[in-house]
Amino acid sequence: MNKHEHAMIGRRSMLLTVTVLLLCIAVGSLRYYTLVTQTVYEESVSHLRELLHQTGTVLNGFVEHNMTYLHMRSISIQEIDEDEDIQQYLEKAKEETGYTRFYFLSREGDYITPDGETGNLSLQGSLADQIENNKDFIMKAVRPGQPQLLVFISPRGHGSYRGFSYDAIALAYDNASMVKEVD
């Protein structure tokens, strides 16, 4: 073998060595990338599950708190005779709970508020059927030109307020108020 052939063999082996080294680096990088991607994915899924669980727990507590509050209020409201006393009582309750509005509701979705405003909540669902079941429930309400409301309804409060015959009482939250209370 002459010098030229030795040089060629040296270059080929060097090229082969560099190629194998680059291939090893590429395969190693690909495996590392796959491992990191999988680890990040698993950690993200775990974190999201934890957040969803915590959120679910907080929302369940929020619902239970509001329904319990409605039961207490329905009994207390029926014992108060004066409209002004009811307004003061509910204003204090609003400060405690942070709800947006309080409603006295009829089966048809008509309402009167403690300050005398009347209208229809346009509840998304059959209010009369739910009231017949005499169980607490939650519905969405849409009023023209107003933000959407989440309404907690208790059919246990029946009576009359300012001449309006009601079949249920309700606390309503707009999104901003609900987020503030849940936060």
Backbone torsions as a table, in degrees:
resi	resn	phi	psi	omega
1	MET	NA	140.6	180.0
2	ASN	-100.8	177.5	-176.7
3	LYS	-62.4	-36.3	-177.9
4	HIS	-65.0	-40.3	179.7
5	GLU	-69.6	-39.1	176.5
6	HIS	-62.2	-40.7	179.5
7	ALA	-64.7	-40.4	178.8
8	MET	-64.7	-44.2	179.9
9	ILE	-64.8	-40.8	178.1
10	GLY	-62.2	-41.7	178.9
11	ARG	-67.6	-41.3	179.2
12	ARG	-64.0	-43.6	-179.6
13	SER	-68.1	-37.1	176.4
14	MET	-65.0	-44.0	178.3
15	LEU	-62.9	-43.1	177.8
16	LEU	-63.5	-41.6	179.2
17	THR	-64.5	-45.4	179.1
18	VAL	-64.5	-41.5	179.2
19	THR	-63.0	-46.0	179.4
20	VAL	-63.8	-41.3	179.0
21	LEU	-63.2	-45.3	178.2
22	LEU	-64.1	-39.8	177.2
23	LEU	-63.5	-42.8	177.5
24	CYS	-62.6	-42.3	178.4
25	ILE	-63.8	-43.1	-179.9
26	ALA	-63.4	-46.1	179.5
27	VAL	-64.7	-43.2	178.6
28	GLY	-62.3	-43.0	178.8
29	SER	-63.5	-42.3	179.1
30	LEU	-63.2	-43.4	178.2
31	ARG	-64.5	-42.6	178.7
32	TYR	-62.5	-45.2	178.4
33	TYR	-59.4	-44.6	178.8
34	THR	-62.2	-43.6	179.8
35	LEU	-63.4	-46.5	-179.7
36	VAL	-64.2	-43.9	179.4
37	THR	-60.3	-45.7	179.6
38	GLN	-63.7	-42.9	179.9
39	THR	-64.1	-45.5	178.6
40	VAL	-62.0	-42.0	179.0
41	TYR	-60.9	-48.6	-178.5
42	GLU	-63.5	-41.0	178.2
43	GLU	-65.6	-40.3	179.4
44	SER	-64.4	-45.0	179.0
45	VAL	-62.1	-43.5	179.2
46	SER	-61.7	-44.2	-179.9
47	HIS	-65.2	-41.9	178.6
48	LEU	-64.3	-40.2	177.3
49	ARG	-61.0	-42.8	179.1
50	GLU	-63.1	-44.7	178.4
51	LEU	-62.0	-44.2	179.5
52	LEU	-64.2	-39.1	177.7
53	HIS	-63.3	-46.2	178.9
54	GLN	-63.5	-42.4	179.0
55	THR	-62.8	-44.3	178.0
56	GLY	-60.7	-41.3	178.7
57	THR	-64.3	-44.5	179.4
58	VAL	-64.0	-44.1	-179.6
59	LEU	-66.1	-39.2	176.6
60	ASN	-61.7	-42.7	177.0
61	GLY	-62.6	-39.6	178.6
62	PHE	-62.3	-45.3	179.7
63	VAL	-64.3	-48.2	-179.6
64	GLU	-60.6	-42.4	179.7
65	HIS	-60.7	-45.6	-178.5
66	ASN	-68.3	-38.8	179.0
67	MET	-68.3	-40.6	176.4
68	THR	-62.9	-42.6	179.0
69	TYR	-60.6	-42.8	177.8
70	LEU	-61.8	-41.1	179.4
71	HIS	-61.9	-45.0	179.6
72	MET	-63.6	-41.5	-178.3
73	ARG	-68.4	-37.5	-178.2
74	SER	-62.8	-39.1	178.5
75	ILE	-68.7	-46.2	-177.8
76	SER	-65.7	-41.4	-178.6
77	ILE	-62.9	-39.4	-179.1
78	GLN	-67.0	-22.4	-179.4
79	GLU	-87.9	-13.6	-179.5
80	ILE	-91.7	132.3	-176.1
81	ASP	-94.2	-38.4	-173.1
82	GLU	-87.1	136.2	178.8
83	ASP	-59.8	-40.5	-179.9
84	GLU	-63.9	-38.8	178.5
85	ASP	-65.5	-38.9	177.6
86	ILE	-64.3	-43.6	178.8
87	GLN	-60.4	-45.1	179.1
88	GLN	-64.5	-42.2	179.5
89	TYR	-60.6	-45.0	-178.4
90	LEU	-74.4	-28.8	176.0
91	GLU	-66.1	-41.1	176.3
92	LYS	-64.0	-41.5	178.8
93	ALA	-62.8	-37.5	179.3
94	LYS	-63.9	-39.8	177.2
95	GLU	-63.6	-36.6	-178.5
96	GLU	-72.9	-39.2	-173.4
97	THR	-102.6	-27.3	-179.5
98	GLY	81.9	14.6	179.0
99	TYR	-66.1	160.1	-178.5
100	THR	-80.8	-49.4	-177.4
101	ARG	-143.0	154.7	172.3
102	PHE	-115.4	136.8	-178.5
103	TYR	-129.4	143.8	163.3
104	PHE	-99.6	121.3	-171.9
105	LEU	-113.8	143.3	170.2
106	SER	-94.7	171.2	178.7
107	ARG	-61.1	-27.0	-176.8
108	GLU	-85.6	-4.6	-178.1
109	GLY	94.8	-0.4	175.2
110	ASP	-70.5	151.2	-177.2
111	TYR	-142.4	163.4	166.6
112	ILE	-137.6	138.7	178.4
113	THR	-95.9	165.7	179.4
114	PRO	-57.6	-27.9	179.5
115	ASP	-88.8	4.3	173.7
116	GLY	98.3	-2.3	178.0
117	GLU	-67.0	137.6	178.9
118	THR	-122.7	162.4	178.4
119	GLY	165.7	-162.2	177.9
120	ASN	-129.1	133.8	-176.2
121	LEU	-78.2	-15.7	-176.6
122	SER	51.7	56.9	-179.7
123	LEU	-68.5	143.9	-178.9
124	GLN	-91.4	82.3	-179.0
125	GLY	150.9	175.2	-178.0
126	SER	-91.3	103.2	-179.1
127	LEU	-67.4	-42.4	-177.3
128	ALA	-59.6	-44.1	179.3
129	ASP	-62.6	-41.8	-179.7
130	GLN	-66.2	-39.6	179.0
131	ILE	-65.8	-38.6	177.7
132	GLU	-58.5	-35.9	179.3
133	ASN	-70.6	-15.3	178.6
134	ASN	55.5	35.7	176.8
135	LYS	-122.3	149.9	177.7
136	ASP	-66.4	149.8	179.6
137	PHE	-156.3	169.3	-179.7
138	ILE	-126.6	137.4	177.9
139	MET	-139.1	160.4	171.7
140	LYS	-92.9	146.7	178.0
141	ALA	-131.9	143.2	178.4
142	VAL	-127.5	123.2	175.4
143	ARG	-115.1	137.5	-177.8
144	PRO	-54.3	129.2	177.3
145	GLY	74.0	8.1	-178.3
146	GLN	-120.2	156.6	175.5
147	PRO	-67.9	154.4	178.4
148	GLN	-64.4	144.8	-178.1
149	LEU	-118.5	147.9	168.8
150	LEU	-104.5	119.7	-170.6
151	VAL	-112.7	123.0	175.5
152	PHE	-95.3	120.5	-171.4
153	ILE	-120.8	134.5	175.7
154	SER	-123.5	113.3	-179.8
155	PRO	-78.5	6.4	-178.7
156	ARG	-76.5	-16.9	-179.2
157	GLY	-97.1	104.1	177.3
158	HIS	-114.8	145.0	178.3
159	GLY	166.3	-155.5	-179.0
160	SER	-136.7	136.2	177.8
161	TYR	-133.6	120.5	-177.8
162	ARG	51.5	37.0	178.9
163	GLY	84.0	-2.0	179.9
164	PHE	-94.9	120.6	179.2
165	SER	-83.4	120.7	-177.8
166	TYR	-116.6	152.0	-178.6
167	ASP	-111.0	-10.4	-178.6
168	ALA	-158.3	160.9	171.7
169	ILE	-118.4	156.0	-174.7
170	ALA	-148.6	145.7	169.4
171	LEU	-108.1	134.9	179.6
172	ALA	-122.3	142.4	177.4
173	TYR	-124.8	132.5	167.0
174	ASP	-84.0	171.1	-174.9
175	ASN	-58.3	-43.7	-177.2
176	ALA	-63.1	-42.9	-179.9
177	SER	-67.2	-39.0	-179.8
178	MET	-66.5	-44.8	179.1
179	VAL	-61.0	-40.7	179.6
180	LYS	-61.8	-43.3	-178.1
181	GLU	-72.0	-35.2	-178.0
182	VAL	-79.3	-27.7	-174.2
183	ASP	-58.9	NA	NA
